[in-house]
Amino acid sequence: MQGSKFKSFIDGLITQDYILFGTVLLTFLLLIILAIILRNRLKTAVTLVFLAFCIFIIGPTYGYIQLHKYLFKNKVELISQKKLSFVEAVVVKGKITNLSERDFSQCKIVASAYKVSGNKYRNYIYELKPFKKMSITKDNISKGETQEFKMIVEPFRYQKNYNISLEADCK
């Protein structure tokens, strides 16, 4: 299963991702070479090696996230949520808007249900670990276009207070 996730990640990379990863690798190599040249200045060399490894580890992850936030900017809005009484399910209606300068070929929209309590710190933790997730895929959303969607979160057996949040990952 891990292999298929990795393969789908690699297949989903775009040209800008490869440029980002190449730039990070080139910066890493340049800093290592500079550290080797400056090996007589121990503090400077060690600092450059440390900086190179920090860039090598943090750069691709942070850069990938920020790049995709910018390139595939979208807005997902929850219109309504209704818990059905005859079936253990919640119907979630929402809309997604393409705020990017590109057309989206595919958007994966995820609805997450999480507990609600009176404690704001506990609510924050509950948001990080939803008790139920469901996703749908919308295809071909043009720039500036808004599409409505409906999804059913099932089985949904939770009886206490809950919230539903929506997020989308578009390509």
C-alpha positions in Angstrom: 0.0 0.0 0.0 2.8 2.4 0.8 4.3 1.8 -2.6 1.1 2.9 -4.4 0.9 6.1 -2.4 4.5 6.9 -3.3 3.9 6.1 -6.9 0.8 8.2 -7.1 2.7 11.1 -5.4 5.5 10.9 -8.0 2.9 10.6 -10.9 1.2 13.8 -9.6 4.3 16.0 -9.6 4.3 18.9 -11.9 7.2 20.8 -13.6 7.4 23.4 -10.8 7.8 20.6 -8.2 10.9 19.3 -10.1 12.3 22.8 -10.4 11.8 23.2 -6.6 13.5 19.9 -5.8 16.3 20.6 -8.2 16.9 24.0 -6.7 17.0 22.6 -3.1 19.4 19.9 -4.2 21.7 22.4 -6.0 21.6 24.7 -2.9 22.5 21.8 -0.7 25.4 20.8 -2.9 26.7 24.4 -3.2 26.6 24.8 0.6 28.5 21.5 1.2 31.1 22.5 -1.4 31.5 25.9 0.2 31.9 24.2 3.6 34.6 22.0 2.2 36.4 25.0 0.7 36.2 26.8 4.1 37.1 23.7 6.2 40.0 25.7 7.8 37.4 28.0 9.4 35.7 25.3 11.5 32.7 27.3 12.9 31.8 28.6 9.4 32.1 25.2 7.8 30.0 23.5 10.5 27.4 26.2 10.2 27.2 25.8 6.5 26.9 22.0 6.8 24.1 22.4 9.3 22.4 25.0 7.1 22.7 22.7 4.1 21.1 19.8 5.9 18.3 22.0 7.2 17.6 23.2 3.7 17.8 19.7 2.3 15.3 18.3 4.9 12.9 21.3 5.3 13.1 22.9 1.9 11.3 20.3 -0.2 8.4 19.8 2.2 7.8 23.4 3.1 8.3 24.5 -0.6 6.0 21.8 -1.9 3.2 22.8 0.5 3.6 26.6 -0.2 3.9 26.1 -4.0 0.7 24.0 -4.2 -1.2 26.5 -1.9 -0.3 29.2 -4.4 -0.7 27.3 -7.7 -3.9 25.5 -6.7 -5.7 28.0 -4.5 -9.3 27.2 -3.8 -12.1 28.0 -1.4 -14.4 25.3 0.0 -17.5 26.4 1.7 -19.9 24.4 3.8 -23.5 25.2 2.8 -25.4 22.7 5.1 -25.1 19.6 7.1 -28.0 17.4 8.1 -28.0 14.3 10.2 -30.5 11.8 8.8 -32.8 10.1 11.3 -33.7 7.0 9.3 -30.1 6.1 8.4 -26.8 6.4 10.2 -25.5 9.2 7.9 -24.9 12.9 7.5 -25.6 14.7 4.3 -23.0 17.5 3.7 -23.6 20.1 1.0 -21.0 22.6 0.0 -19.3 24.5 -2.9 -15.8 24.7 -4.2 -14.4 27.8 -6.0 -11.3 27.8 -8.1 -9.3 30.9 -7.1 -6.2 29.9 -9.1 -5.0 31.1 -12.4 -5.1 27.5 -13.7 -7.9 25.1 -14.5 -8.2 22.1 -12.1 -8.3 18.7 -13.6 -9.3 17.1 -10.3 -10.1 18.1 -6.7 -10.4 15.7 -3.8 -12.8 17.2 -1.3 -12.6 15.8 2.2 -15.3 16.2 4.9 -14.0 15.6 8.5 -16.3 15.1 11.5 -14.8 15.9 14.9 -16.1 16.2 18.5 -16.9 19.5 20.1 -16.5 20.3 23.8 -16.6 23.4 26.0 -12.8 23.5 26.2 -11.0 25.4 23.4 -7.8 23.4 23.8 -9.6 20.1 23.6 -11.5 21.3 20.5 -8.2 22.1 18.9 -7.0 18.6 19.6 -10.3 17.1 18.3 -9.9 19.0 15.0 -6.5 17.3 14.5 -8.0 13.8 14.9 -11.4 13.6 13.4 -13.5 10.5 14.2 -14.9 10.2 10.7 -13.6 11.2 7.2 -15.2 10.9 3.8 -14.0 12.2 0.4 -15.3 12.8 -3.1 -13.6 13.8 -6.3 -14.7 16.6 -8.6 -13.3 16.8 -12.1 -12.6 19.7 -14.4 -13.1 23.0 -12.5 -12.2 26.0 -14.7 -10.5 29.1 -13.2 -13.0 31.3 -11.4 -15.7 28.6 -11.5 -17.8 27.5 -8.5 -19.3 24.0 -8.3 -21.7 22.7 -5.7 -21.4 19.2 -4.3 -23.2 16.9 -2.0 -21.6 14.0 -0.1 -22.9 11.5 2.4 -20.8 10.7 5.5 -21.6 7.2 6.6 -21.8 5.2 8.8 -22.2 8.1 11.2 -23.2 6.8 14.7 -21.9 9.7 16.9 -24.8 11.1 19.0 -23.2 14.1 20.8 -22.1 17.5 19.5 -19.9 17.5 16.5 -18.6 19.8 13.7 -17.9 19.1 10.1 -15.0 20.8 8.3 -14.2 20.7 4.6 -10.9 20.9 2.7 -9.8 20.3 -0.9 -6.7 19.2 -2.6 -6.7 20.2 -6.2 -4.4 19.5 -9.2 
